[in-house]
Amino acid sequence: MDVLSAARAKARQGADIMHMEIGQPSAPTPRRPLEAARAAMASGQIGYTEALGLPSLRERIARSYQELYGVSVGAERVIITTGSSGGFLLAFLAAFETGARIACACPGYPAYRNIFNALEMETVDIPVGAEGGWSMTAAAIAAESRLRPLDGVLAMSPSNPTGVIARPNELADIGALCREQGLWLISDEIYHGLHYGAPASTALATAPDAIVVNSFSKYYCMTGWRIGWLVVPPALVRPIERLAQSLFISTPFLSQVAAEAAFDAVDELEAVRAGYARNREIVLNALADLGLDAAPADGAFYAYVDVSRHAADSMDFCRRFLDEAGVAITPGADFDPHLGARFARFSFAGSQETCVEGMARLKTFLQTASLRA
């Protein structure tokens, strides 16, 4: 977000900036959600809903698990949240006590660590890298647990920043380990729908007691609507309801109405995904031509790139790339406090023109800049 602020400041001064830093779809919200929200707004009846969300939306989300994954989920287990961020807060508060230790893949989404810190919980980094396919394994989690007991595991597939999709057997093994050791499994599935080969599996297929976090922000192109959902075991529904009543009252009514209509916008959304697939090919091919290694990017819309050949610190690499070439990307330190100085994340969620021009500027930048300290 600091990179975004700096890039926007340069743009306000007249600079021509290519935005490849933020994980936000460039496509607009689809037509059907907009129409549904306009119709609801015209009624003037915009008030609180139940803390758990509109029953019709909860039922529609539950039905989608059968349609997409062949998994039966009761609507009573679905909780509507203020984006995935609100979902994480509710899930962590309901499942864990102060001092809890939760294993997470590293590199990983930085807000996990920040929320855990705010709640006085501990992030336990499980290093993942190219040698292991960038995926967290049950064996690595078990090894950490033997050193000091864990309270939970937080998995993400497709991953931010790597875009890697966990294989179904990997999720199954992690779920089995969590059952064996009495750990909560939280599965972040907010990039589901964004895949460029086999789709991602839901943790619920093999771990029915997992806590699943999802969102309308990414695949559904609804970031600013701030709406997501949880699927939780029955024992957590009432505790989370009480927390939601106290922390949020309810998720915004208009966002819930729009979200329900988003399930009828698949044609538009699949066209957007096809655009990401083209962007992915442009970016990964350009990186390969420049001799830069990237994680596989099976899903989501990111390329996580090793820039250590060109800079001792990716923070400096990203700053100079913005200052000298007008391209904003994200330094790896956001995602990995240990090895992140070697990496940078490129988002290909923007337009095809942005990806083409951004990669052209990267080539020129690497050819002309004196980078390596």
Secondary structure by P-SEA (a helix, b strand, c coil): caaaaaaaaaaaacccccccccccccccccaaaaaaaaaaaaacccccccccccaaaaaaaaaaaaacccbbbbcccbbbcccaaaaaaaaaaaccccbbbbbbcccccaaaaaaaaaacbbbbbbcccccccccccaaaaaaaaaaccccbbbbbcccccccccccaaaaaaaaaaaaaabbbbbbbcccccccccbbbbbcccccccbbbbbcccccccccccccbbbbbcccaaaaaaaaaaaccccccaaaaaaaaacccaaaaaaaaaaaaaaaaaaaaaaaaaacccccccccccccccccccccccaaaaaaaaaacccbbbbccccccccccccbbbbbccccaaaaaaaaaaaaaaaacccccc
